[in-house]
Amino acid sequence: MALAGTARASDIPVADRPRITDPLDDAARDRFAASLCGEGQRRVYRSVTVRGERIDYELTLGAILLHDAQRQPRARFVYFAYRRRNAGSQPRPVTFAWGGGPSGPATSYHFGCLGPQLQVEGNDMAWRDNPESILDQSDLVFVDPVGTGWSVPAGRYTLGDFYSVAKDAGSVADFILAYLRETGRSTAPIYLTGRSYGTLRLPAVVATLQAKAVKVAGIFPVSAAMDGNAFWEGSGNMAAFYLMLPNYAAIAWHHKRQSQPAATVDAAVAEAAEFALGDYISALMRWPDLPASQRSAVLDRLHDLTGISQDVWARYRLRINGNAFAQEFLKPQGKLLNSGDGRRSRPVRQDAPGVSTLAPPTLSVTDHYARQMFGLTNAPGYRGLAPGVYTDDWKPGPLGWDMTDHRAFHDAGGLLVPCYPNYLDDIAAALSFNPMMRVQQHNGHYDLQCSSFPGMWSLARMNIPAEAAGNVKAYSYASGHGLYDSDATRSAFLENVRTIFAPG
């Protein structure tokens, strides 16, 4: 996820980043989406064993036509939905899941974690049963926002009409309401989840639904970075520096670069957090006027925790952000850390020493899955990253993505003042509206993009009613940005997610 308005290849989950070769104006894509509306929906019936229990389910590939306020066509959302069969008479939860970007499809969630099928590693034409899917707890709808998958603008609307925080969130919220109406699920408990940029979409969707007096039962953001004050460094904002230190310590612990290694990665994070929220803050605020005797102690401690030399810390004036840490940490070895997973590195390229790249896949597991499951013969290619947002070298594209139309300005007595967006304010408002809403946040210790400690620190400091505090939980894992990309972290993550559906 690119929080500062720029993009790197590593910001986009690998499963969500096929090359974009199709044109912006794709009539074939529009015709295909239209063919899936109403009676054109495709359905198959399958079963999967989850935690020892056989789950019979209906898989639907469908589309919903959204209209604008004048009842003119606005967009066609194409979705995959899994609905448990013979589930009883009680309203069954529905979980809407989407990916990151902006703006990518739900592929990584669909086949990497939540769905009843998992992609076979390294083979986007093969999948296997997921014995830990949450389909036993909730029906699932995988949301591909406009511009991704097979979802398209309709009528007079174009892709650019959906490429902003507010417009994108508004269209996704409208899709959710339309889906619930069309499927007769309006009384079902609603759960929402997004990952990476999808965690910014998530609170904006919650706010849109709340404005329509729709209660959300629970949300679980993954690889979340929702408070810009905690993540975005800038003039006068020191929080983005001291809150990242515990994650630097986690990465140093993994690489055995700490002078006095902690016993576990969690202990390394806790030890660094104590220093970060104490002496390090004081030093940052007073630098460069900190007395020489105190400078030495602070620089030594930073070196002990992170493995980066005192000279480097001093050269940066104690202000090492995530990109700088990725460049400096293994610089003596001629290597660059992966910003999505600090456990990984690669040799520095001489032509682009500051960029960490991953080769995007050329085919999509979702595309093959849909063609095989439904016998599709008339479908254009399933689209990955929304076209026009970025160029081929992952710089901002001709359409771009507007981050300024939701939470980017503060109303100071009628004067709109630019600010670091804090999307947690939307979640706080939703908890005031519905204190029973459950919130689970999940982050990885080794993620330099949406790091665990800043995310957990900011979540714990939301201004929410006392009666809602017990419904907010945060979890961290020995993982990177792709939080569930190993069997161990996927199991731990899904075990925690199950508790959000528990009664009471």
URRA-V906793 format. One record per residue. RES is the residue in three letters. SS is DSSP state (A for helix, B for strand, O for the rest). PHI is phi as a letter, one per 40 degrees, with the letter a starting at -180 (999 if undefined). BURIAL is # if it has 9 or more other C-alpha atoms within 8 Angstrom, else .. Layout:
RES & SS & PHI & BURIAL
RES & SS & PHI & BURIAL
This chain:
MET & O & 999 & #
ALA & O & b & #
LEU & O & c & .
ALA & O & c & .
GLY & O & g & .
THR & O & b & .
ALA & O & b & #
ARG & O & b & #
ALA & A & d & #
SER & A & c & #
ASP & A & c & #
ILE & O & b & #
PRO & O & d & #
VAL & A & d & #
ALA & A & c & #
ASP & A & b & #
ARG & O & b & #
PRO & O & c & #
ARG & O & c & #
ILE & O & c & .
THR & O & b & .
ASP & O & c & .
PRO & O & c & .
LEU & O & c & .
ASP & O & c & .
ASP & O & b & .
ALA & A & c & .
ALA & A & c & .
ARG & A & c & #
ASP & A & c & #
ARG & A & c & .
PHE & A & c & #
ALA & A & c & #
ALA & A & c & #
SER & A & c & .
LEU & O & c & #
CYS & B & c & #
GLY & A & f & .
GLU & A & c & .
GLY & A & c & .
GLN & O & d & #
ARG & B & b & #
ARG & B & b & #
VAL & B & b & #
TYR & B & b & .
ARG & B & b & .
SER & B & a & .
VAL & B & a & #
THR & B & c & #
VAL & B & b & #
ARG & O & f & .
GLY & O & g & .
GLU & B & b & .
ARG & B & c & .
ILE & B & b & #
ASP & B & c & #
TYR & B & a & #
GLU & B & b & #
LEU & B & b & #
THR & B & b & #
LEU & B & b & #
GLY & B & b & #
ALA & B & a & #
ILE & B & b & #
LEU & B & c & #
LEU & B & c & #
HIS & B & b & #
ASP & O & c & .
ALA & O & c & .
GLN & O & c & .
ARG & O & g & .
GLN & O & c & .
PRO & B & d & #
ARG & B & b & #
ALA & B & a & #
ARG & B & b & #
PHE & B & c & #
VAL & B & b & #
TYR & B & a & #
PHE & B & b & #
ALA & B & b & #
TYR & B & b & #
ARG & B & b & #
ARG & B & c & #
ARG & O & c & .
ASN & O & f & .
ALA & O & c & .
GLY & O & g & .
SER & O & c & .
GLN & O & c & .
PRO & O & d & .
ARG & O & c & #
PRO & O & d & #
VAL & B & b & #
THR & B & b & #
PHE & B & c & #
ALA & B & b & #
TRP & B & a & #
GLY & O & c & #
GLY & O & b & #
GLY & O & h & #
PRO & O & c & #
SER & O & b & #
GLY & O & b & #
PRO & O & c & #
ALA & O & c & #
THR & A & d & #
SER & A & c & #
TYR & A & c & #
HIS & A & d & #
PHE & A & b & #
GLY & A & b & #
CYS & A & a & #
LEU & A & c & #
GLY & O & c & #
PRO & O & c & #
GLN & B & b & #
LEU & B & b & #
GLN & B & c & #
VAL & O & c & #
GLU & O & d & .
GLY & O & g & .
ASN & O & b & .
ASP & O & c & #
MET & O & b & .
ALA & O & b & .
TRP & B & a & #
ARG & B & b & .
ASP & B & c & #
ASN & O & b & #
PRO & O & c & #
GLU & O & b & #
SER & O & d & #
ILE & A & c & #
LEU & A & c & #
ASP & A & c & #
GLN & O & c & .
SER & O & a & #
ASP & B & c & #
LEU & B & b & #
VAL & B & b & #
PHE & B & c & #
VAL & B & c & #
ASP & O & b & #
PRO & O & c & #
VAL & O & d & #
GLY & O & h & #
THR & O & b & #
GLY & B & f & #
TRP & O & b & #
SER & O & c & #
VAL & B & a & #
PRO & B & c & #
ALA & O & b & #
GLY & O & g & .
ARG & O & c & .
TYR & O & c & #
THR & O & b & .
LEU & A & d & #
GLY & A & c & .
ASP & A & c & .
PHE & A & b & #
TYR & O & c & #
SER & B & a & #
VAL & A & d & #
ALA & A & c & #
LYS & A & c & #
ASP & A & c & #
ALA & A & c & #
GLY & A & c & #
SER & A & c & #
VAL & A & c & #
ALA & A & c & #
ASP & A & c & #
PHE & A & c & #
ILE & A & d & #
LEU & A & c & #
ALA & A & c & #
TYR & A & c & #
LEU & A & c & #
ARG & A & c & #
GLU & A & c & .
THR & O & b & .
GLY & O & g & .
ARG & O & b & #
SER & O & c & .
THR & O & c & .
ALA & O & c & #
PRO & O & c & #
ILE & B & b & #
TYR & B & b & #
LEU & B & b & #
THR & B & a & #
GLY & B & a & #
ARG & B & b & #
SER & O & f & #
TYR & O & d & #
GLY & A & d & #
THR & A & c & #
LEU & A & c & #
ARG & A & c & #
LEU & A & d & #
PRO & A & c & #
ALA & A & c & #
VAL & A & c & #
VAL & A & d & #
ALA & A & c & #
THR & A & c & #
LEU & A & c & #
GLN & A & c & #
ALA & A & c & .
LYS & O & c & .
ALA & O & g & .
VAL & O & b & .
LYS & O & c & .
VAL & O & b & #
ALA & O & c & #
GLY & B & a & #
ILE & B & b & #
PHE & B & b & #
PRO & B & c & #
VAL & B & b & #
SER & O & f & #
ALA & O & c & #
ALA & O & a & #
MET & O & c & #
ASP & B & b & #
GLY & A & d & #
ASN & A & c & #
ALA & A & c & #
PHE & A & b & #
TRP & O & b & #
GLU & O & c & #
GLY & B & a & .
SER & O & d & .
GLY & O & g & .
ASN & B & b & .
MET & O & c & #
ALA & A & d & #
ALA & A & c & #
PHE & A & c & #
TYR & A & c & #
LEU & O & c & #
MET & O & c & #
LEU & A & d & #
PRO & A & d & #
ASN & A & c & #
TYR & A & c & #
ALA & A & c & #
ALA & A & c & #
ILE & A & c & #
ALA & A & c & #
TRP & A & c & #
HIS & A & c & #
HIS & O & c & .
LYS & O & f & .
ARG & O & b & #
GLN & O & c & #
SER & O & c & .
GLN & O & b & .
PRO & O & d & #
ALA & O & c & #
ALA & O & c & .
THR & O & b & .
VAL & A & c & #
ASP & A & c & .
ALA & A & c & #
ALA & A & c & #
VAL & A & c & #
ALA & A & c & #
GLU & A & c & #
ALA & A & c & #
ALA & A & c & #
GLU & A & c & .
PHE & A & c & #
ALA & A & c & #
LEU & A & c & #
GLY & A & b & .
ASP & A & c & #
TYR & A & c & #
ILE & A & d & #
SER & A & d & .
ALA & A & c & #
LEU & A & d & #
MET & A & c & .
ARG & A & c & .
TRP & O & c & .
PRO & O & c & .
ASP & O & c & .
LEU & O & c & #
PRO & O & d & .
ALA & A & d & .
SER & A & c & .
GLN & A & c & .
ARG & A & d & #
SER & A & d & .
ALA & A & c & .
VAL & A & c & #
LEU & A & c & #
ASP & A & c & #
ARG & A & c & .
LEU & A & c & #
HIS & A & c & #
ASP & A & d & #
LEU & A & c & #
THR & A & b & #
GLY & O & g & #
ILE & O & c & #
SER & O & c & .
GLN & A & c & #
ASP & A & c & .
VAL & A & c & .
TRP & A & d & #
ALA & A & c & #
ARG & A & c & .
TYR & O & c & .
ARG & O & f & .
LEU & O & g & .
ARG & O & b & .
ILE & O & b & #
ASN & O & c & #
GLY & A & c & #
ASN & A & c & #
ALA & A & c & .
PHE & A & c & #
ALA & A & c & #
GLN & A & c & #
GLU & A & c & #
PHE & O & c & #
LEU & O & b & #
LYS & A & d & #
PRO & A & c & .
GLN & A & c & .
GLY & O & g & .
LYS & B & b & #
LEU & B & b & #
LEU & B & c & #
ASN & B & c & #
SER & O & c & #
GLY & O & c & #
ASP & B & a & #
GLY & B & c & #
ARG & B & c & #
ARG & B & b & .
SER & B & a & #
ARG & B & a & .
PRO & B & c & .
VAL & O & c & #
ARG & O & c & .
GLN & O & c & .
ASP & O & c & .
ALA & O & a & .
PRO & O & c & .
GLY & O & b & .
VAL & O & b & .
SER & O & b & #
THR & O & b & .
LEU & O & b & .
ALA & O & c & .
PRO & O & c & #
PRO & O & c & #
THR & O & c & .
LEU & O & b & .
SER & O & b & #
VAL & A & c & #
THR & A & c & #
ASP & A & c & #
HIS & A & c & #
TYR & A & c & #
ALA & A & c & #
ARG & A & c & #
GLN & A & c & .
MET & A & c & .
PHE & A & b & #
GLY & O & g & .
LEU & O & c & .
THR & O & b & .
ASN & O & b & .
ALA & O & c & .
PRO & O & c & .
GLY & O & c & .
TYR & O & c & #
ARG & B & c & #
GLY & O & c & #
LEU & O & c & #
ALA & O & d & #
PRO & O & c & .
GLY & O & g & #
VAL & O & c & #
TYR & B & b & #
THR & O & c & #
ASP & O & c & .
ASP & O & c & .
TRP & O & g & #
LYS & O & c & #
PRO & B & d & #
GLY & O & c & #
PRO & O & c & .
LEU & O & c & #
GLY & O & g & #
TRP & O & b & #
ASP & B & c & .
MET & O & c & #
THR & O & b & #
ASP & O & c & #
HIS & O & a & #
ARG & O & g & #
ALA & O & c & #
PHE & B & b & #
HIS & B & b & #
ASP & B & c & .
ALA & B & b & .
GLY & O & g & .
GLY & O & g & .
LEU & B & b & .
LEU & B & c & .
VAL & B & b & .
PRO & B & d & .
CYS & O & a & .
TYR & O & c & #
PRO & O & c & #
ASN & B & b & #
TYR & O & c & #
LEU & A & c & #
ASP & A & c & #
ASP & A & c & #
ILE & A & c & #
ALA & A & c & #
ALA & A & c & #
ALA & A & c & #
LEU & A & c & #
SER & A & c & #
PHE & A & c & .
ASN & O & a & .
PRO & O & c & #
MET & O & c & .
MET & O & c & #
ARG & B & c & #
VAL & B & b & #
GLN & B & b & #
GLN & B & b & #
HIS & B & b & #
ASN & B & b & #
GLY & B & b & #
HIS & O & c & #
TYR & O & c & #
ASP & O & c & #
LEU & O & c & #
GLN & O & c & #
CYS & O & b & #
SER & O & c & #
SER & A & c & #
PHE & A & c & #
PRO & A & d & #
GLY & A & c & #
MET & A & c & #
TRP & A & c & #
SER & A & c & #
LEU & A & c & #
ALA & O & c & .
ARG & O & b & .
MET & O & c & #
ASN & O & c & .
ILE & O & b & #
PRO & O & c & #
ALA & A & d & .
GLU & A & c & .
ALA & A & c & #
ALA & A & d & .
GLY & A & c & .
ASN & A & c & #
VAL & B & b & #
LYS & B & b & .
ALA & B & b & #
TYR & B & b & #
SER & B & b & #
TYR & B & b & #
ALA & O & c & #
SER & O & a & #
GLY & O & b & #
HIS & O & c & #
GLY & O & c & #
LEU & O & d & #
TYR & O & b & #
ASP & O & c & .
SER & O & b & .
ASP & A & d & .
ALA & A & c & .
THR & A & c & #
ARG & A & c & #
SER & A & c & #
ALA & A & c & .
PHE & A & c & #
LEU & A & c & #
GLU & A & c & .
ASN & A & c & .
VAL & A & c & #
ARG & A & d & #
THR & A & c & .
ILE & A & c & #
PHE & A & c & .
ALA & O & c & .
PRO & O & c & .
GLY & O & g & .
